[in-house]
Amino acid sequence: MDKGFRYGGDEFTIILLEAGLKQAESIVQCILDALRDEGEAMLSIGLVEFKPEYDARQMVSLADGAMYRSKNSGGDRITAYGI
């Protein structure tokens, strides 16, 4: 089951248990497009795909780093770790 959580003041995380990176990109693109249609907010998204060698802390750190790359590149975009 997918889950969403608030992570920090204005940060959220969505865990897509059954989605690979391509499917996750498609899902978050829909979220980004919906917010753009509302015209009220910008969204900087960082994605990371689970690898068995990552622990939870690494996953969060990698996703957070990708999100900050999105934010520092002007925001309102998706950045996937490792791509």
Legacy VTK file of the C-alpha trace (Angstrom):
# vtk DataFile Version 3.0
C-alpha trace
ASCII
DATASET POLYDATA
POINTS 83 float
0.000 0.000 0.000
1.324 3.445 -0.933
1.689 5.905 1.923
2.208 9.634 2.248
3.806 11.437 5.187
4.677 14.961 6.199
8.445 15.177 6.591
9.569 18.480 8.046
7.896 21.867 7.755
7.054 21.988 4.057
8.354 18.602 2.928
6.396 15.438 2.279
7.352 11.928 1.327
5.375 9.403 -0.661
6.377 5.756 -0.480
5.287 3.813 -3.563
5.949 0.228 -2.550
5.156 -1.468 -5.852
6.435 1.227 -8.244
9.722 1.221 -10.083
11.452 4.478 -10.929
9.673 4.968 -14.280
6.251 4.375 -12.764
7.071 6.661 -9.823
8.141 9.383 -12.253
4.795 9.062 -14.031
2.879 9.268 -10.746
4.719 12.329 -9.458
4.452 14.008 -12.860
0.661 13.759 -12.475
0.929 15.356 -9.022
3.180 18.132 -10.375
0.829 18.775 -13.306
-2.195 18.967 -10.990
-0.472 21.581 -8.810
0.573 23.562 -11.888
-3.060 23.566 -13.046
-4.060 25.092 -9.708
-1.405 27.780 -10.179
-0.908 28.222 -6.448
2.269 26.329 -5.642
5.562 25.105 -7.000
6.777 21.618 -6.237
10.367 20.352 -6.147
10.469 16.561 -6.263
13.305 14.152 -5.505
12.996 10.464 -6.373
15.069 7.482 -5.382
14.463 3.840 -6.242
14.929 1.223 -3.532
18.077 -0.868 -3.717
18.723 -3.724 -1.277
21.992 -2.123 -0.196
20.206 1.068 0.984
18.898 1.381 4.497
16.034 3.742 5.400
18.398 6.575 6.350
20.213 6.347 3.006
16.925 6.319 1.107
15.754 9.491 2.840
19.128 11.172 2.360
19.266 10.336 -1.360
15.676 11.477 -1.957
16.322 14.664 0.029
19.444 15.396 -2.018
17.539 14.886 -5.275
14.757 17.169 -4.023
17.266 19.901 -3.191
18.790 19.562 -6.673
15.282 20.181 -8.051
14.815 23.160 -5.745
18.240 24.654 -6.511
17.644 24.255 -10.266
14.693 26.615 -10.141
12.086 24.360 -8.560
8.880 23.011 -10.013
10.610 19.924 -11.401
11.468 16.286 -10.747
14.989 15.029 -10.106
15.675 11.309 -9.778
18.769 10.142 -7.886
21.318 8.536 -10.166
19.830 9.794 -13.430
LINES 1 84
83 0 1 2 3 4 5 6 7 8 9 10 11 12 13 14 15 16 17 18 19 20 21 22 23 24 25 26 27 28 29 30 31 32 33 34 35 36 37 38 39 40 41 42 43 44 45 46 47 48 49 50 51 52 53 54 55 56 57 58 59 60 61 62 63 64 65 66 67 68 69 70 71 72 73 74 75 76 77 78 79 80 81 82
